[in-house]
Amino acid sequence: MIQKTNFPHFSEYLFINLMNTLKMHNHNPIDLLSTEADVVQWIALMEENNLLTPTQVKVLAKDPTHLRDVQHFRDHCRKHFASNDPETNLIDLLTNTTKVTPLTFKIENNNLIPIPSEGGTKGLLSLISYHMLLHETNGVLGKVKACENEECLAFFVNQKGKRKWCSMEVCGNRTKAKKHYTKSKASQ
């Protein structure tokens, strides 16, 4: 069960949760990862929701996280998914990131768990890259979409291909209400 968090648009995908650490407030983007402490809090949240294991988090805690590197990686991924820009070379970025910080594997609770060879930023980005590469092989990366609400910065996995908004309850209803208001005002 995914818990309610300070990070909106929380999902079952580690990389989506990283990309959704930007939100819009009063027409201004707000970065939810504005300090190294925010990154540590985000990692703890991923552990609480079983997206990172205690073993992985213990290794990550061995070294500091560098905010700018995490933000740069996130922004590169966001650019790729927002525009499907081939210039972003996403697969090359992911592959190179896992080469820089190789992973070993450990069996925990009958699951094969990737463990980064270094902690901190390098380990975190290697784990996220590994998960993204796995999702490339099962077709999930091809289903990542940006919310169609122009005032929303969220991404989501569009499993059925029909979804337009990150959340029907929030962005879908807002968009439909705005469209209805504009239409009824024009008819008056």
C-alpha positions, 0 to 999 in steps of 0.5 A: 500500500502506497502511503500519503506523502509530501511528494505528490503523484507518488507511484509504484515506480522509483524513477517516476517518483524521482521525476515527480519531485517537481510540482507547480504552485501558483504557476511557478515550479517548485523543486521538492528536492531543494536540499540534500536533506530532501534527497535523504527524506525522499530515499527514506520514503522510497524505503517505507514504500518498499521501492528501496530495501533496507540493505540498499538504503544502508549502502546509499547512506555510506556516502553523501548525496549531491543534490545537483547531480540528482537534479541533473539526472532527474531533469535529463529524464524529464526532458526525454519523456516530455518530448521523446527527444532522441538527443537525450540518449536516455538508454546511453545515460542509464547504461553509463550510470550503471557502468560507473557504479556497478551493481552486485546482487543479493537474494532477500526474501526470495527476490534478487536485489541489486546493491550498488558498489558505492553509496550516495549519489552514484549508488542512487542513480545506478539503482534508478538507472537499473530499474529504468533499464528493466522497465525498458525491457518490459515496455513500461518506459514507452508508456511514460507520459506527461500530464496533459494539464498544462499547470501540472509537471507530473509524469505517469505510466499510461498502461492502457493508452487512453489516460491523459492526466496524472490523476482524474480526481485532480487534473482531469476534473480541473481540466474538464471544469475549466473547459466547461466553464469556458464553453458555457461562458462563450455561449452566454 
